[in-house]
Amino acid sequence: MQAEVAEPKRRWPRLVVRYGSALVVAAAVAAGTAYGVTVPQRTDVPFLATPSDGRYDFPALARPLPPVGKPAPGDDANAGQVHYGDLRRYLLPAPKGAVVKEDGWEPVTDFLSAIQSPVMPGRFYDAGLRRIAWRGWTTPDGQHTVVELLQFPDHDAAFTSEDVLKTWAPPKVGKREDGPPVVTVPAFGDLTQEVAMRKFDEVDGLPGQVERRAVFRDGDVVAIVTTTAPKLVGDLPTDQVLLLQAEMLR
């Protein structure tokens, strides 16, 4: 009699930064709280600051380690792809020279009330939305960036909620641009995942501003990156924030 071979568990593709291979994970620091992410010359690494191209100068990134005894989100032992520990530690730090506006925990009730839909808040409650960590800052170019990390019980619940958030238009914005630019990033193996960065041509109360918004998922977390900036500010700074935040969640 042949022994039964267990079928490997299917794991949802996780977002990986396109240029993540350029970021080298160093040994864990002595305190065991984070991985150091070391980089070569900034001009050699895409999406890190380069003079005069509009990208921001971020401090050295530190990808959090899970608490002792807990697996990392991508470990095979972590079936739900859960980000253990304080979710705020997975937030991208503000770039140098920025003024921090939002930081810490965003009340779930505030987030849901802003959706302005009689149906969608119930969907998030049903999916088990647990908490929202956020960080926002304003840079000298006039762009205001907000990163929100929504945590669910596992990757299945996050997967369902990601689809809902991708189709939701933020309040107080004008007509959505047709054919939004897409950032293509690699996932597991040879797979790739496309992240649409939707652009809105006007923002209520902010004349001359454009809003950009991208939604992506990593395990049990759905990330929303929203930027509001003068029309002269291009897509590149938002692309940079999107990709570096994805690196923090890996």
N, C-alpha and C positions, 0 to 999 in steps of 0.2 A: 504493500500500500504506500502510495506516495504521500509525503507530508504536504499539507496545504501551505501555499505561499501567500502570506498576507499581502493584500493589495496596498500599495503605497498611498498614503493620504494625499489628497489634492490640496495644494496650498494656493491661495489667490496670489496672483502676481503683485509684487510690492514695488512701489516707486523707488527708483534709484537715480541719482543725479547723473546726467550724461557724462559729466567730467569727473565723476567720483573717483576714477582710477588715478587722477592726479593728486588726490588727497590721500596721504599715507597715514594709516592709523598707527600711532606709536604705542609703546608699552603703557599699561595703566599707570597712572600716577600713584605715588606712594600711599596716599590716603584711600585709593581704590574707589574714587567717586566718579571718574570720567576717563574716557580715552582722549589723549591729546591728538589733534589733527594738525600735522605739520605740512607746510607747503614750501615749494621752491620759490623762485623769484615771482613776485606778484604779476609781472608782465608776461610770465610764461603760463599762467593758470587761467583758463577761461572762467569768467564769471566772478573772479576776484578783481579788486580795484585795479584799473589801469589808468594812468593819467589822461584826462581830457575826453574819455569816451563815455562818461556819464555813470559808470558803475561806482558803487559805494566802497568805502574802505572799512571792512569789518574786522573786529578783533579776532584773534586766534580762536577757532571753533573747538568746542569740547563736547563730544558726543557722550551723553550720560551712560553710566553703567547701571544695570538693574540692581535692586537691593540684593544683599547676600542671600543665596539660596533660590533666587528667582531667575528664570531664563531671559535672555534678550529677545526682542520681538521676532527676530529672524531665526532663532534656534529651532531645531526640529522638535525639541521637547515642549515648545510653546505652541500648542495646537491652535489656540485662539489668536495668536500673534498679538498678545497683550503688551502694552507699554507699561511695565510695572514701575512703581515709585511715583514721585511728585511730577505730574504732567508738565508743570511750569519749567522744569529743567530741560525739556525738549524744545523749548521756544528758541528761535534764532535771536541772538543778542542784537541790540540796535547798533547800526554802524557808527563809526567815529564821527563826531560833529553833529549828531542828531539830537533832537530834544524828545525825550520819551513822554508820551501822552498817556497811553493805556498800559497797564502792567499788572499781572496777577490773575485773579479769577474774574471771569465775566459771569454775572448771574444768568442762569439758564432762562429764567422767566423774562429777563430783558431781551435776550436773543430771540426767544420765540415770539414775544410781542411785536418785535420789529418786522417779522415776516408778513404780517397783515394778511393772513389767510385763515379761514375758519377750519380748514382741514389739516394743513401741514403740521401745526404744533402737536396735534394728537398722534401723528405718525412718529414724531421724534420721541414722545413719551412711550409709545408702544415699542419702539426700537431700543428703549432703555438708555437714552442719553444721560450720562452720569455727571459730567462736568465739562466746563469750557475754560481753557487757559488762553490768555490773549496778551499780546504785546503790540503797541503801536508807537510810531515815532514820526517826527517831521524833520526832513532834511533841508539843507540850505537851498536846494533847487526848487523848493516849494511843494514837494511831494509828501503826502501823508500816507503812511503804510500801516496797515493793521493785519496781524497774523492771528487767526483763531484756530485753536486745536480742540475739536469736539471728540470726546472719548465715549465709546460705547462698550458693551460687555465683551464683544469679540469681533473678529473681522467680518463675520456674516452680517451682523447688525449694522456695522459701518458701511458695508458694501451697498445695502439697500438704501441707507440714508444718503450716501454719496450721489446716487442717481437723482434723488429728489432735489438735493442742493444744486446740482448742475443746471437744472431747468428753472430755478427760482431767480427772478430778477430782483435785485435789492431795491428798497424803497427810495424815492426821491431821485431817480435817475431817468434820463431821457431814452431815446430810441437806441436799441442795441445795434451795434455795427454788424452788417452782414459778413459772413465768412470770417469768423474770429481767427486770429493767428493761433497756431497750434505748436506747442513745445513738445517734441518727441523725446522721450527718455527711455533708456533700457530698463527692463524688469529682470525676472529670473532668466538665466540662460540667454538664448537669442531673442527672447520676446521683447517687445517694446510697448510702451503705453503712451498715448497721446493725451496731453492736458491742454484743453482749450482755454485761452486767456480772453475772456469776453470783454469787449470795450463798449462803453456807453458814452454817447456824444455830449451829454450835458448832465450836470448835477444840480438839483434844485437848491437855490440859495448860494451857489458858487459859480457865477458866470465865468466862462473861459476855462472851466475845468473839465477833465475827462476822467472817468472812473474805469479801472481795469480790475477784473476779478477772475481768480482761478481756483478751482476746487480739485483736490486729489486725496487719495486715501493711502494710508500705510498701516496695515494691520487693523487694530481696533480704533484707529484715530482717523478722522476726516479733517483735513486742513483746508482753511479758506484764507487766501491771500488777496487782500483788497487794497488798491492804491488809488488815491485821488490826487491829481496833479495838473498843473497848467498844460495846455495842449502842446507846448513846445517840448515838454519832457517826453522822450520816446519810450518804447517798450522795454529797452534793455535793463533798466534798473529793476523793473518788476520781474523780468525773467531771472535776474540774479537772485532776488529774494526767494522766488519760487524754488529754484534749484538748490540753494543752500539750506532752506528750511527742510526740503526733502532729505538732504544729507543728515540733518540733525535727527530725523525720525528713524533712520535705518537701524 
